[in-house]
Amino acid sequence: MDASTTEDQEKAAEIPWLYVASDLHLAEGVDPRTRRYARLEGFFYDEEFAAFVEACLADAGDRPATLIFNGDVFDFLAVVRVPGPNERRVEGLEVTRFEQKYGLLPTERKARWKLARIVHGHRRFFSAWLRWMATGRSIVLIRGNHDMELFWPGVQERLTELLVQIAAEDAIPLTREHIEARLTHRDWFHYEPGRVFIEHGHQYEPSNCMPNLLHPLFPRNPFGERDPILDYPAGSHFLQIVFNRLRLIDPIRTHITTGAQFGKLLTRSRLFDFLLALWRNFPYLTRL
């Protein structure tokens, strides 16, 4: 074996292996008191994910590795509960009639509250993240159309705070500095020249694309919010106002069918529910 071959092998050994997961859609998860899943939860596999992380660690061996989440790891749109009076006072939040019905609007402070609910409902999932990072490996988060809220610096900071808290509770040897160094947020895509380009792809779907992906804010607040608010695409508004209401009626069937299949089911057997949902939410749809 010549020197150049050995050098190439050494360089290749330094390139991180990439493991990519996408569209996990973590919502409110399990209530720690009742041990029941939230009705709009779409991810029931925290233990399986922990096993997946262990399998990736075994597969990578001594090599560096990066775990990439290609959008929609969080589903902020599926968190429809609102904080109670005490939490509102502590967090400085105001909840409107619209939000009581459809969930909090995507301001920075309200997204921080939603994120905490997601993390607390999927504690095992994020403990597996910390297990991965404790080996010195990195995690990359790419924003999708269901977790646009990761745009907010305060939401990214809150995620770090919650991970630090779990690390302390589980006696995982990670400091805040370790976590910040090993957790990277991508606004749009992950790109390694000559090797890989990874993006979520919602910009190519007309109902889910955003006018300004890198700065997705309304130029003015149409809901009377005092804080800046994210400019959701049309698909997100429809999901928040209509589709979530249908999922509350029939959460199982919406998880096991595609959107097109569910549309056929509605027209055949649940047409009344669909028309009723449109009627009840028509004022908000026209307002949007």
C-alpha positions as CSV (number, residue, x, y, z in Angstrom):
1,M,0.0,0.0,0.0
2,D,1.5,3.3,-1.1
3,A,1.7,6.5,1.0
4,S,-1.0,8.3,-1.0
5,T,-3.5,5.4,-0.5
6,T,-2.8,5.4,3.3
7,E,-3.3,9.2,3.4
8,D,-6.6,8.9,1.5
9,Q,-7.9,6.3,3.9
10,E,-6.9,8.5,6.9
11,K,-8.8,11.4,5.4
12,A,-11.8,9.3,4.7
13,A,-11.8,8.1,8.3
14,E,-12.1,11.7,9.5
15,I,-15.2,12.4,7.4
16,P,-18.3,12.0,9.6
17,W,-20.8,9.4,8.7
18,L,-24.3,10.8,8.2
19,Y,-27.5,9.4,9.6
20,V,-30.6,11.2,8.4
21,A,-34.1,11.2,9.8
22,S,-37.1,13.3,8.6
23,D,-40.7,14.2,9.4
24,L,-40.9,12.6,12.9
25,H,-43.6,15.2,13.9
26,L,-43.2,15.1,17.7
27,A,-46.1,16.8,19.3
28,E,-47.2,16.8,23.0
29,G,-46.4,13.2,23.6
30,V,-47.2,11.5,26.8
31,D,-48.7,13.2,29.8
32,P,-46.4,12.3,32.7
33,R,-49.3,12.2,35.1
34,T,-51.9,10.2,33.2
35,R,-49.4,8.3,30.9
36,R,-51.8,9.0,28.0
37,Y,-50.8,10.3,24.6
38,A,-52.1,13.7,23.4
39,R,-54.9,13.2,20.9
40,L,-53.0,14.9,18.1
41,E,-49.7,13.1,18.7
42,G,-48.1,11.5,15.6
43,F,-44.9,10.0,17.1
44,F,-45.2,7.0,19.4
45,Y,-41.7,5.5,19.0
46,D,-39.4,7.1,21.6
47,E,-38.0,3.8,22.7
48,E,-37.5,2.7,19.1
49,F,-35.7,5.9,18.4
50,A,-33.4,5.3,21.4
51,A,-32.7,1.9,19.9
52,F,-32.0,3.5,16.5
53,V,-29.5,5.8,18.1
54,E,-27.7,2.9,19.8
55,A,-27.6,1.1,16.5
56,C,-26.1,4.1,14.7
57,L,-23.4,4.4,17.5
58,A,-22.6,0.7,17.0
59,D,-22.5,1.1,13.2
60,A,-20.2,4.1,13.3
61,G,-17.8,2.5,15.7
62,D,-14.9,4.9,16.4
63,R,-15.6,7.1,13.4
64,P,-17.1,10.6,13.8
65,A,-20.8,10.8,12.9
66,T,-23.6,13.3,12.5
67,L,-27.3,12.8,13.0
68,I,-29.3,15.1,10.7
69,F,-33.0,15.8,11.2
70,N,-34.3,16.9,7.8
71,G,-37.2,19.1,8.9
72,D,-40.4,18.6,10.9
73,V,-38.8,16.8,13.8
74,F,-41.2,18.9,15.9
75,D,-44.8,19.5,15.0
76,F,-45.7,22.8,16.6
77,L,-49.0,22.9,14.6
78,A,-50.2,19.8,16.5
79,V,-49.8,21.4,20.0
80,V,-53.2,22.8,20.5
81,R,-53.5,23.1,24.2
82,V,-53.0,26.5,25.8
83,P,-51.3,27.4,29.1
84,G,-53.5,27.8,32.2
85,P,-53.9,31.1,34.1
86,N,-50.9,30.5,36.3
87,E,-48.6,29.7,33.4
88,R,-49.8,32.7,31.5
89,R,-48.9,35.0,34.4
90,V,-45.4,33.3,34.8
91,E,-44.7,33.4,31.0
92,G,-46.3,36.7,30.3
93,L,-48.7,35.3,27.8
94,E,-52.1,36.4,26.6
95,V,-54.4,33.8,25.0
96,T,-57.1,34.9,22.6
97,R,-60.4,33.2,21.8
98,F,-58.9,32.1,18.5
99,E,-56.0,30.4,20.3
100,Q,-58.2,28.7,22.8
101,K,-59.9,27.0,19.9
102,Y,-56.9,26.4,17.6
103,G,-53.8,26.6,19.6
104,L,-51.2,29.4,20.3
105,L,-50.1,31.6,17.5
106,P,-46.4,31.3,16.4
107,T,-44.8,34.1,18.4
108,E,-41.4,33.5,20.0
109,R,-42.7,33.4,23.6
110,K,-45.6,31.1,22.8
111,A,-43.4,28.8,20.7
112,R,-41.0,28.5,23.7
113,W,-44.0,27.3,25.8
114,K,-45.0,24.8,23.0
115,L,-41.4,23.5,22.7
116,A,-41.3,22.7,26.5
117,R,-44.5,20.6,26.2
118,I,-43.0,18.7,23.3
119,V,-39.8,17.9,25.1
120,H,-41.5,17.0,28.3
121,G,-43.8,14.6,26.4
122,H,-40.9,12.9,24.7
123,R,-38.3,12.8,27.4
124,R,-36.8,9.4,26.3
125,F,-36.4,10.7,22.8
126,F,-34.3,13.7,23.9
127,S,-32.3,11.6,26.4
128,A,-31.2,9.6,23.3
129,W,-30.1,12.8,21.7
130,L,-27.9,13.5,24.7
131,R,-26.5,9.9,24.6
132,W,-25.5,10.6,21.0
133,M,-23.9,13.9,21.9
134,A,-22.1,12.5,24.9
135,T,-20.0,10.4,22.5
136,G,-18.7,13.7,21.0
137,R,-21.0,13.5,17.9
138,S,-23.1,16.2,16.5
139,I,-26.8,16.8,15.6
140,V,-28.0,19.0,12.8
141,L,-31.6,20.4,12.8
142,I,-33.0,21.6,9.5
143,R,-36.2,23.7,9.7
144,G,-39.4,22.3,8.0
145,N,-42.8,23.7,7.5
146,H,-44.1,22.2,10.8
147,D,-41.3,23.5,12.9
148,M,-40.8,27.0,11.5
149,E,-40.7,28.1,15.1
150,L,-37.0,27.0,15.2
151,F,-36.4,30.3,13.4
152,W,-36.8,32.1,16.8
153,P,-33.5,32.5,18.7
154,G,-35.4,32.1,21.9
155,V,-36.8,28.8,20.8
156,Q,-33.3,27.5,20.0
157,E,-32.1,28.7,23.4
158,R,-35.0,27.1,25.1
159,L,-34.2,23.8,23.4
160,T,-30.7,24.0,24.8
161,E,-31.9,24.8,28.3
162,L,-34.2,21.8,28.3
163,L,-31.5,19.5,27.1
164,V,-29.2,20.8,29.8
165,Q,-31.9,20.0,32.3
166,I,-32.4,16.5,31.1
167,A,-28.6,15.9,31.0
168,A,-28.4,16.9,34.7
169,E,-31.4,14.8,35.7
170,D,-30.0,11.7,33.9
171,A,-26.4,12.2,35.0
172,I,-25.2,12.5,31.4
173,P,-21.8,14.3,31.4
174,L,-22.7,17.2,29.1
175,T,-22.5,20.9,29.9
176,R,-24.3,23.7,28.2
177,E,-21.1,24.4,26.2
178,H,-20.9,20.8,25.0
179,I,-24.5,20.9,23.9
180,E,-24.2,24.2,22.1
181,A,-21.1,23.0,20.3
182,R,-22.7,19.8,19.1
183,L,-26.2,21.1,18.1
184,T,-26.4,23.0,14.9
185,H,-29.5,24.7,13.4
186,R,-29.9,25.1,9.6
187,D,-32.3,27.7,8.2
188,W,-32.8,25.8,4.9
189,F,-30.5,23.0,4.0
190,H,-27.4,21.0,5.0
191,Y,-24.7,21.1,2.3
192,E,-21.3,19.5,2.2
193,P,-19.6,20.4,-1.1
194,G,-18.9,17.4,-3.3
195,R,-20.7,15.1,-0.9
196,V,-24.3,15.8,0.0
197,F,-27.2,18.4,-0.2
198,I,-30.1,17.8,2.2
199,E,-33.2,20.0,2.5
200,H,-36.8,19.4,3.6
201,G,-38.4,20.3,0.3
202,H,-41.6,22.1,1.4
203,Q,-40.5,25.1,-0.8
204,Y,-41.4,23.0,-3.8
205,E,-45.0,22.4,-2.7
206,P,-47.3,25.4,-3.5
207,S,-49.4,25.2,-0.3
208,N,-46.4,24.8,2.0
209,C,-43.8,27.2,0.5
210,M,-42.9,30.4,2.3
211,P,-42.5,33.8,0.7
212,N,-39.4,34.6,2.7
213,L,-37.9,31.3,4.0
214,L,-35.0,32.9,5.7
215,H,-37.0,35.6,7.5
216,P,-40.5,34.2,7.7
217,L,-42.3,37.0,9.5
218,F,-45.5,38.9,8.8
219,P,-44.8,42.5,7.9
220,R,-47.6,43.4,10.2
221,N,-49.5,41.4,12.8
222,P,-52.9,40.4,11.4
223,F,-54.1,38.8,14.7
224,G,-53.5,41.8,16.9
225,E,-50.5,40.2,18.5
226,R,-48.1,42.6,20.2
227,D,-45.1,40.3,19.4
228,P,-43.8,39.5,15.9
229,I,-45.5,36.5,14.3
230,L,-44.4,33.9,11.8
231,D,-45.9,34.0,8.3
232,Y,-47.3,30.5,8.1
233,P,-47.9,29.1,4.5
234,A,-51.5,28.4,3.4
235,G,-51.1,24.7,4.2
236,S,-50.2,25.4,7.8
237,H,-53.3,27.6,8.3
238,F,-55.6,25.0,6.8
239,L,-54.0,22.3,9.0
240,Q,-54.3,24.5,12.1
241,I,-57.9,25.6,11.5
242,V,-59.6,22.7,9.7
243,F,-57.5,19.5,9.6
244,N,-56.6,19.5,13.3
245,R,-60.3,19.7,14.1
246,L,-60.9,16.7,11.9
247,R,-58.1,14.8,13.6
248,L,-59.7,15.5,17.0
249,I,-62.8,13.7,15.7
250,D,-60.9,10.9,14.1
251,P,-57.2,10.8,15.1
252,I,-56.4,7.2,14.2
253,R,-57.5,7.3,10.6
254,T,-55.6,10.5,9.8
255,H,-52.4,8.8,10.9
256,I,-52.7,5.7,8.8
257,T,-53.8,7.2,5.5
258,T,-52.3,9.7,3.1
259,G,-53.9,13.1,2.7
260,A,-55.5,12.0,-0.6
261,Q,-56.8,8.8,0.9
262,F,-58.2,10.6,3.9
263,G,-60.0,13.0,1.5
264,K,-61.7,10.1,-0.2
265,L,-62.7,8.7,3.2
266,L,-64.2,12.0,4.2
267,T,-66.3,12.3,1.0
268,R,-67.5,8.7,1.4
269,S,-68.1,8.2,5.1
270,R,-67.3,11.4,7.0
271,L,-68.6,14.0,4.6
272,F,-70.9,15.5,7.3
273,D,-67.9,16.0,9.6
274,F,-65.9,17.7,6.9
275,L,-68.7,20.1,5.9
276,L,-69.4,20.8,9.6
277,A,-65.7,21.6,10.2
278,L,-65.7,24.0,7.3
279,W,-68.9,25.7,8.4
280,R,-67.7,26.1,12.0
281,N,-64.4,27.5,11.0
282,F,-65.6,29.6,8.0
283,P,-65.2,33.0,9.7
284,Y,-61.5,32.3,10.4
285,L,-60.9,30.9,6.9
286,T,-62.3,34.1,5.3
287,R,-60.3,36.2,7.7
288,L,-57.1,34.5,6.6
